[in-house]
Amino acid sequence: MLADAKRDIDRLYRDAVARRRRQARIRGVVRAIDDLLFELEELNLEGVDRVPARLRERAGQLLDLVPDPEDPDFRVRHRVVPMMDVLFRAQEILFKVSDPSRLNYPDDDELQDLEAIDDPALSS
């Protein structure tokens, strides 16, 4: 009985360590995406429309670390704003992986559908 308890404690400890390491890796990728988003936002504010090759390469490396959402638009983009959208989506996926109980927020189309249901004037 004591041996079983020790085995259970050891297993739970290993699971907790693995979970903390996984969370730390996810936080690291999210921070790296934040840094890249900051650079892209600077380019956007400067009126630059195209993502430089070095940033596209960095984005590709980061997106490779994100579980694939099986979305054909989830890929490196050449324009700044679409690339930012993909990176925000990547962060959403990582947040969901990190905390499966996290709420999914509806996209703009779903919000409009909900507003149409709530407002009878919009549904006509």
Backbone as CSV, one residue per row, in Angstrom:
resi,resn,N_x,N_y,N_z,CA_x,CA_y,CA_z,C_x,C_y,C_z
1,MET,0.823,-1.187,0.000,0.000,0.000,0.000,0.876,1.263,0.000
2,LEU,1.906,1.285,0.801,2.816,2.425,0.843,3.547,2.574,-0.495
3,ALA,3.916,1.438,-1.082,4.597,1.465,-2.382,3.669,2.029,-3.460
4,ASP,2.395,1.665,-3.411,1.421,2.197,-4.373,1.278,3.714,-4.227
5,ALA,1.232,4.167,-2.989,1.103,5.613,-2.747,2.333,6.354,-3.263
6,LYS,3.524,5.778,-3.006,4.753,6.408,-3.499,4.769,6.450,-5.021
7,ARG,4.358,5.365,-5.643,4.289,5.317,-7.105,3.332,6.390,-7.647
8,ASP,2.182,6.529,-7.000,1.205,7.540,-7.420,1.762,8.955,-7.259
9,ILE,2.429,9.192,-6.143,3.022,10.518,-5.902,4.090,10.812,-6.938
10,ASP,4.947,9.830,-7.218,5.997,10.018,-8.230,5.385,10.311,-9.603
11,ARG,4.355,9.583,-9.973,3.696,9.799,-11.268,3.075,11.193,-11.335
12,LEU,2.398,11.593,-10.279,1.778,12.921,-10.244,2.834,14.020,-10.304
13,TYR,3.964,13.801,-9.636,5.052,14.779,-9.669,5.607,14.903,-11.085
14,ARG,5.871,13.767,-11.736,6.376,13.801,-13.120,5.378,14.489,-14.047
15,ASP,4.098,14.200,-13.868,3.063,14.851,-14.683,3.063,16.363,-14.466
16,ALA,3.200,16.789,-13.223,3.206,18.223,-12.916,4.421,18.907,-13.522
17,VAL,5.582,18.266,-13.441,6.801,18.840,-14.035,6.636,18.952,-15.545
18,ALA,6.121,17.913,-16.179,5.923,17.931,-17.632,4.930,19.026,-18.018
19,ARG,3.879,19.186,-17.215,2.869,20.220,-17.489,3.484,21.619,-17.371
20,ARG,4.307,21.838,-16.342,4.969,23.149,-16.181,5.921,23.433,-17.333
21,ARG,6.671,22.423,-17.778,7.580,22.607,-18.919,6.800,22.945,-20.180
22,ARG,5.716,22.252,-20.392,4.875,22.501,-21.580,4.320,23.928,-21.545
23,GLN,3.838,24.347,-20.378,3.305,25.705,-20.236,4.394,26.740,-20.500
24,ALA,5.612,26.474,-20.018,6.726,27.402,-20.238,7.061,27.493,-21.724
25,ARG,7.032,26.363,-22.430,7.288,26.386,-23.883,6.212,27.195,-24.608
26,ILE,4.972,26.990,-24.222,3.868,27.729,-24.850,4.028,29.224,-24.587
27,ARG,4.336,29.593,-23.337,4.534,31.015,-23.019,5.671,31.606,-23.840
28,GLY,6.737,30.830,-24.047,7.857,31.304,-24.846,7.460,31.568,-26.290
29,VAL,6.664,30.687,-26.868,6.208,30.880,-28.255,5.271,32.081,-28.329
30,VAL,4.380,32.226,-27.357,3.461,33.377,-27.345,4.251,34.686,-27.260
31,ARG,5.288,34.716,-26.410,6.126,35.925,-26.303,6.850,36.218,-27.613
32,ALA,7.354,35.179,-28.260,8.043,35.366,-29.540,7.067,35.895,-30.595
33,ILE,5.841,35.402,-30.583,4.819,35.908,-31.511,4.511,37.365,-31.182
34,ASP,4.423,37.693,-29.898,4.198,39.094,-29.497,5.296,40.002,-30.046
35,ASP,6.543,39.562,-29.920,7.665,40.362,-30.440,7.538,40.568,-31.942
36,LEU,7.183,39.509,-32.649,7.026,39.611,-34.099,5.843,40.519,-34.451
37,LEU,4.762,40.390,-33.710,3.605,41.268,-33.945,3.971,42.734,-33.730
38,PHE,4.791,42.998,-32.726,5.229,44.371,-32.478,5.993,44.905,-33.691
39,GLU,6.897,44.097,-34.227,7.661,44.526,-35.403,6.744,44.748,-36.602
40,LEU,5.786,43.862,-36.778,4.853,44.016,-37.900,3.979,45.254,-37.728
41,GLU,3.570,45.531,-36.497,2.766,46.727,-36.238,3.572,47.980,-36.559
42,GLU,4.849,47.978,-36.219,5.720,49.118,-36.563,5.766,49.309,-38.077
43,LEU,5.924,48.215,-38.801,5.936,48.298,-40.266,4.608,48.845,-40.780
44,ASN,3.525,48.367,-40.209,2.198,48.811,-40.622,2.036,50.309,-40.389
45,LEU,2.485,50.784,-39.234,2.380,52.216,-38.924,3.261,53.063,-39.851
46,GLU,4.351,52.471,-40.330,5.233,53.175,-41.267,4.706,53.112,-42.700
47,GLY,3.610,52.389,-42.902,3.024,52.284,-44.227,3.627,51.186,-45.089
48,VAL,4.431,50.325,-44.488,5.017,49.203,-45.230,3.951,48.127,-45.389
49,ASP,3.774,47.666,-46.617,2.715,46.705,-46.908,3.220,45.268,-46.968
50,ARG,4.482,45.076,-47.321,5.039,43.736,-47.513,5.888,43.322,-46.307
51,VAL,5.765,42.068,-45.937,6.544,41.527,-44.826,7.949,41.195,-45.352
52,PRO,8.986,41.754,-44.736,10.354,41.428,-45.163,10.636,39.925,-45.020
53,ALA,11.539,39.427,-45.846,11.854,37.990,-45.878,12.279,37.465,-44.512
54,ARG,13.085,38.223,-43.773,13.558,37.731,-42.469,12.392,37.554,-41.489
55,LEU,11.377,38.443,-41.589,10.222,38.309,-40.698,9.307,37.170,-41.153
56,ARG,9.199,36.971,-42.467,8.412,35.831,-42.973,9.050,34.522,-42.508
57,GLU,10.381,34.479,-42.544,11.078,33.272,-42.106,10.826,33.019,-40.618
58,ARG,10.926,34.084,-39.817,10.658,33.954,-38.379,9.219,33.513,-38.130
59,ALA,8.288,34.097,-38.887,6.877,33.717,-38.739,6.692,32.239,-39.071
60,GLY,7.340,31.775,-40.119,7.229,30.364,-40.494,7.741,29.447,-39.400
61,GLN,8.850,29.822,-38.787,9.411,29.018,-37.699,8.450,28.968,-36.515
62,LEU,7.832,30.106,-36.215,6.892,30.146,-35.091,5.620,29.373,-35.411
63,LEU,5.111,29.518,-36.619,3.882,28.812,-36.981,4.087,27.301,-36.984
64,ASP,5.317,26.864,-37.247,5.613,25.431,-37.191,5.466,24.882,-35.777
65,LEU,5.529,25.740,-34.769,5.419,25.313,-33.377,3.973,25.280,-32.878
66,VAL,3.046,25.732,-33.725,1.631,25.821,-33.342,0.888,24.623,-33.929
67,PRO,0.064,23.954,-33.114,-0.749,22.859,-33.666,-1.565,23.363,-34.860
68,ASP,-1.495,22.626,-35.947,-2.140,23.047,-37.201,-3.658,23.028,-37.064
69,PRO,-4.300,24.173,-37.299,-5.756,24.206,-37.198,-6.457,23.661,-38.444
70,GLU,-5.690,23.088,-39.391,-6.239,22.573,-40.643,-7.015,23.651,-41.387
71,ASP,-6.464,24.833,-41.384,-7.040,25.973,-42.073,-6.064,26.373,-43.170
72,PRO,-6.487,26.369,-44.441,-5.556,26.696,-45.525,-5.014,28.123,-45.437
73,ASP,-5.684,29.003,-44.721,-5.209,30.379,-44.573,-4.213,30.520,-43.426
74,PHE,-3.989,29.450,-42.690,-3.040,29.475,-41.578,-1.654,29.178,-42.129
75,ARG,-1.034,30.219,-42.677,0.277,30.085,-43.306,0.946,31.448,-43.327
76,VAL,2.220,31.443,-43.666,2.964,32.695,-43.758,2.367,33.531,-44.882
77,ARG,2.139,34.788,-44.589,1.560,35.713,-45.574,2.611,36.737,-45.977
78,HIS,2.431,37.327,-47.133,3.391,38.310,-47.634,3.001,39.747,-47.291
79,ARG,1.766,39.967,-46.954,1.305,41.303,-46.579,1.250,41.402,-45.056
80,VAL,1.515,42.600,-44.557,1.668,42.805,-43.115,0.391,42.471,-42.343
81,VAL,-0.733,43.065,-42.704,-1.961,42.874,-41.915,-2.435,41.423,-41.936
82,PRO,-2.484,40.754,-43.098,-2.866,39.337,-43.058,-1.901,38.478,-42.228
83,MET,-0.606,38.820,-42.246,0.355,38.072,-41.437,0.067,38.276,-39.961
84,MET,-0.289,39.493,-39.590,-0.653,39.760,-38.198,-1.896,38.955,-37.804
85,ASP,-2.868,38.884,-38.691,-4.081,38.109,-38.408,-3.744,36.643,-38.147
86,VAL,-2.854,36.080,-38.962,-2.454,34.682,-38.780,-1.745,34.508,-37.439
87,LEU,-0.891,35.453,-37.075,-0.176,35.351,-35.800,-1.116,35.487,-34.605
88,PHE,-2.128,36.355,-34.710,-3.120,36.451,-33.638,-3.878,35.131,-33.514
89,ARG,-4.201,34.525,-34.648,-4.888,33.225,-34.639,-3.995,32.169,-33.985
90,ALA,-2.693,32.223,-34.270,-1.752,31.277,-33.665,-1.761,31.420,-32.146
91,GLN,-1.786,32.658,-31.677,-1.827,32.867,-30.226,-3.127,32.323,-29.628
92,GLU,-4.229,32.527,-30.322,-5.502,31.985,-29.824,-5.419,30.472,-29.676
93,ILE,-4.815,29.826,-30.673,-4.673,28.370,-30.619,-3.802,27.964,-29.432
94,LEU,-2.695,28.670,-29.243,-1.805,28.347,-28.126,-2.482,28.580,-26.784
95,PHE,-3.267,29.645,-26.674,-3.989,29.893,-25.424,-4.989,28.771,-25.161
96,LYS,-5.641,28.307,-26.205,-6.617,27.227,-26.059,-5.923,25.921,-25.666
97,VAL,-4.759,25.653,-26.266,-3.992,24.453,-25.906,-3.534,24.545,-24.454
98,SER,-3.122,25.736,-24.060,-2.634,25.966,-22.706,-3.744,25.806,-21.675
99,ASP,-4.943,26.231,-22.031,-6.082,26.168,-21.116,-7.319,25.750,-21.898
100,PRO,-7.570,24.442,-21.994,-8.711,23.954,-22.788,-10.066,24.488,-22.325
101,SER,-10.149,24.958,-21.091,-11.426,25.485,-20.611,-11.648,26.926,-21.068
102,ARG,-10.633,27.505,-21.718,-10.718,28.891,-22.188,-11.883,29.038,-23.162
103,LEU,-12.584,30.145,-23.029,-13.722,30.399,-23.909,-13.255,30.647,-25.339
104,ASN,-14.040,30.164,-26.275,-13.817,30.509,-27.672,-14.662,31.731,-27.977
105,TYR,-14.022,32.736,-28.504,-14.761,33.939,-28.850,-15.217,33.838,-30.293
106,PRO,-16.457,34.216,-30.559,-16.956,34.118,-31.932,-16.239,35.107,-32.847
107,ASP,-16.104,34.726,-34.127,-15.506,35.656,-35.082,-16.559,36.679,-35.509
108,ASP,-16.172,37.624,-36.351,-17.065,38.724,-36.740,-18.355,38.226,-37.378
109,ASP,-18.278,37.203,-38.244,-19.486,36.689,-38.898,-20.443,36.094,-37.869
110,GLU,-19.885,35.354,-36.906,-20.734,34.768,-35.876,-21.369,35.859,-35.018
111,LEU,-20.628,36.935,-34.731,-21.183,38.044,-33.961,-22.344,38.689,-34.698
112,GLN,-22.195,38.889,-36.007,-23.280,39.479,-36.795,-24.502,38.573,-36.786
113,ASP,-24.274,37.255,-36.873,-25.395,36.316,-36.812,-26.101,36.419,-35.464
114,LEU,-25.322,36.524,-34.372,-25.918,36.649,-33.043,-26.682,37.957,-32.904
115,GLU,-26.126,39.047,-33.464,-26.811,40.339,-33.395,-28.126,40.289,-34.177
116,ALA,-28.128,39.598,-35.305,-29.347,39.485,-36.105,-30.427,38.729,-35.335
117,ILE,-30.024,37.736,-34.559,-30.989,36.976,-33.759,-31.555,37.857,-32.651
118,ASP,-30.680,38.668,-32.016,-31.089,39.521,-30.898,-31.919,40.718,-31.363
119,ASP,-31.681,41.210,-32.572,-32.362,42.395,-33.076,-33.288,42.008,-34.208
120,PRO,-34.615,41.968,-33.969,-35.561,41.543,-34.996,-35.484,42.405,-36.264
121,ALA,-35.085,43.662,-36.142,-34.999,44.530,-37.327,-33.894,44.053,-38.268
122,LEU,-32.819,43.461,-37.713,-31.723,42.986,-38.536,-32.006,41.653,-39.196
123,SER,-32.902,40.879,-38.617,-33.151,39.539,-39.158,-34.154,39.563,-40.311
124,SER,-34.813,40.674,-40.543,-35.798,40.745,-41.624,-35.156,41.036,-42.944
